[in-house]
Amino acid sequence: MKNISLLINGVLAVAIAILYYLHFSYSSQCESPKEIEDDTVITSSIPEETNNDVSSNIGYINVDSLQEKYALYEELIQKLKSRQTKYEREISAKMTVFEQKVKDFQEKAPTMSQFEGQMKQQELAEEEQKLYKMREDFSVKFQEEEIKLNDEFQKTVKAYIEKHNKETNFDIIIGASQMGNVVLDHKPGIDITNSVVEGLNAEYKKQIETK
């Protein structure tokens, strides 16, 4: 019966590890999006957005505000949440079935022959390994999907900023975020976040309408 006890403990460990990984893997990634621009200046605070009433050759983008207001970003986040829910439900369903099999075995073990008990233990151990493998496969697949959606977001924003700057002609556009890259200081009128978000959403609306 010692092997049965160890197997049950292994089952619980798998269930906890799966739910813990999927929850915190998604949360940590979604709470720490990559910055739009890498070569930015570091500071301890982000200036508040103001009206563009002062001319400057520097463009400033509040990345956190952009992500909050850009419709495509919210759509990508919802896609990730949908993937997470799908994986959690599938794993949870299989874990429930497996745990029931372990309980059934524990109840019937006293009436089984030694050979039958050993065969059933081996069967459950193999099924446990499959659950471990499924957890690992889902983790890899989820990370790949997350990277793909994040790349889609960054490429879309970067392409639009380049096109936007052909008209605005800023010498530099700085991306500022609470997660890392921020600016030392900026004049009140150089924040172009709203105009970029408006342009992005206008193009996104056109794409939706043409589908």
C-alpha positions in Angstrom: 0.0 0.0 0.0 3.0 2.3 0.3 3.2 2.5 -3.5 -0.5 3.4 -3.6 0.1 6.3 -1.2 3.0 7.6 -3.1 1.0 7.4 -6.3 -1.8 9.4 -4.8 0.6 12.0 -3.6 2.0 12.2 -7.1 -1.4 12.8 -8.5 -2.1 15.7 -6.2 1.4 17.2 -7.1 0.6 17.0 -10.8 -2.8 18.8 -10.3 -1.3 21.5 -8.2 1.7 22.0 -10.5 -0.5 22.2 -13.6 -2.9 24.8 -12.2 0.0 26.8 -10.6 2.0 26.9 -13.8 -0.8 27.9 -16.2 -2.1 30.6 -13.9 1.2 32.3 -13.1 2.8 31.7 -16.5 0.0 33.6 -18.1 -0.3 36.3 -15.4 3.4 37.1 -15.3 3.7 37.4 -19.1 0.6 39.5 -19.5 1.6 41.8 -16.7 5.0 42.4 -18.2 4.5 43.1 -21.9 7.6 43.9 -24.0 8.3 47.5 -24.7 7.7 49.0 -28.1 11.1 50.6 -28.4 14.3 49.2 -26.9 16.6 52.2 -27.0 14.9 54.4 -24.4 16.1 56.4 -21.4 15.5 55.2 -17.8 13.7 57.2 -15.1 11.6 56.6 -12.1 8.3 58.0 -13.2 6.1 58.5 -16.4 4.9 62.0 -17.2 1.2 62.4 -17.6 -0.2 62.7 -21.1 -0.9 66.3 -22.2 -2.1 68.1 -25.3 0.2 68.4 -28.3 0.6 72.2 -28.1 4.4 72.5 -28.0 6.5 71.6 -31.1 9.4 69.2 -30.5 11.6 66.8 -32.5 11.0 64.1 -29.9 8.0 61.9 -29.9 6.8 60.3 -26.6 4.6 57.2 -26.4 3.1 55.9 -23.1 3.3 52.2 -23.8 1.0 51.3 -20.9 -1.7 53.7 -22.2 -1.3 52.4 -25.7 -1.8 48.8 -24.6 -4.8 49.9 -22.5 -6.5 51.8 -25.4 -5.5 49.8 -28.5 -8.3 47.5 -29.5 -6.1 44.9 -31.1 -4.1 44.5 -27.8 -7.3 43.7 -25.9 -8.3 41.1 -28.6 -4.9 39.4 -28.2 -5.3 39.3 -24.4 -8.7 37.7 -24.8 -7.3 35.1 -27.1 -4.7 34.1 -24.5 -7.3 33.9 -21.8 -9.4 31.7 -24.0 -6.4 29.4 -24.6 -5.7 29.3 -20.9 -9.3 28.4 -20.0 -9.3 25.6 -22.7 -6.1 24.0 -21.4 -7.1 24.3 -17.7 -10.5 22.6 -18.5 -9.0 19.8 -20.5 -6.3 19.0 -17.9 -8.8 19.3 -15.0 -11.2 16.9 -16.7 -8.4 14.3 -17.2 -7.1 14.8 -13.7 -10.6 14.2 -12.2 -10.9 10.9 -14.2 -7.4 9.8 -13.1 -8.0 10.6 -9.4 -11.2 8.6 -9.5 -9.2 5.6 -10.9 -6.7 5.9 -8.1 -9.5 6.0 -5.5 -11.2 3.0 -7.1 -7.9 1.1 -7.0 -7.4 2.0 -3.4 -10.8 0.6 -2.5 -10.4 -2.6 -4.5 -6.7 -3.3 -3.7 -7.4 -5.5 -0.7 -9.4 -7.9 -2.8 -6.9 -8.0 -5.7 -4.2 -10.6 -6.1 -0.6 -9.4 -5.9 -0.3 -9.8 -9.7 -3.5 -7.8 -10.3 -2.4 -5.1 -7.9 1.0 -4.7 -9.6 -0.5 -4.6 -13.0 -3.0 -1.9 -12.0 -0.3 0.1 -10.3 1.8 0.0 -13.5 -1.2 1.1 -15.5 -1.9 4.0 -13.2 1.8 5.0 -13.2 1.9 5.1 -17.0 -1.3 7.2 -17.1 0.3 9.6 -14.6 3.3 10.0 -16.8 1.0 10.8 -19.7 -0.5 13.6 -17.6 2.9 15.0 -16.8 3.7 14.9 -20.6 0.4 16.6 -21.4 1.2 19.4 -18.8 4.6 19.9 -20.4 3.1 19.9 -24.0 0.4 22.5 -23.0 3.0 24.7 -21.3 5.2 24.8 -24.4 2.2 25.3 -26.7 0.8 28.1 -24.5 4.2 29.9 -24.5 4.5 29.6 -28.3 1.0 31.1 -28.8 1.8 33.9 -26.3 5.1 34.7 -28.1 3.3 34.6 -31.5 0.5 37.0 -30.4 3.0 39.3 -28.7 5.1 39.5 -31.9 2.0 40.3 -33.9 1.2 43.2 -31.5 4.7 44.6 -31.6 5.1 44.4 -35.4 1.7 46.0 -36.0 2.5 48.9 -33.6 6.1 49.4 -34.9 5.0 49.4 -38.5 2.3 52.0 -37.8 4.8 54.2 -35.8 7.2 54.2 -38.7 4.4 55.2 -41.1 3.1 57.8 -38.6 6.6 59.3 -38.3 6.8 60.0 -42.0 4.2 62.7 -41.5 5.3 63.9 -38.0 9.0 63.8 -38.7 10.1 63.4 -35.1 13.9 62.9 -34.6 13.2 60.3 -32.0 10.1 58.5 -30.6 10.6 57.3 -27.1 8.5 54.5 -25.6 7.8 54.8 -21.8 6.5 52.0 -19.6 6.2 51.4 -15.9 7.7 48.0 -16.5 11.1 49.3 -17.6 11.7 52.0 -20.2 10.7 55.5 -19.4 12.0 59.0 -20.1 13.9 61.5 -17.9 11.6 64.4 -18.9 9.6 65.7 -21.8 7.8 68.8 -22.8 4.0 68.8 -22.3 3.2 68.7 -26.0 5.3 65.8 -27.3 3.1 62.9 -26.1 1.7 61.4 -29.3 0.0 58.4 -27.7 -3.6 59.5 -28.5 -2.9 60.2 -32.1 -1.1 56.9 -32.5 -4.0 55.0 -30.7 -6.6 56.8 -32.9 -4.7 55.9 -36.0 -4.2 52.3 -35.0 -7.9 51.9 -34.1 -9.0 53.6 -37.3 -6.9 51.1 -39.3 -8.0 48.2 -37.2 -11.7 49.2 -37.7 -11.1 49.3 -41.5 -9.6 45.8 -41.3 -12.6 44.5 -39.4 -15.0 46.1 -41.8 -13.3 44.5 -44.9 -13.4 41.0 -43.4 
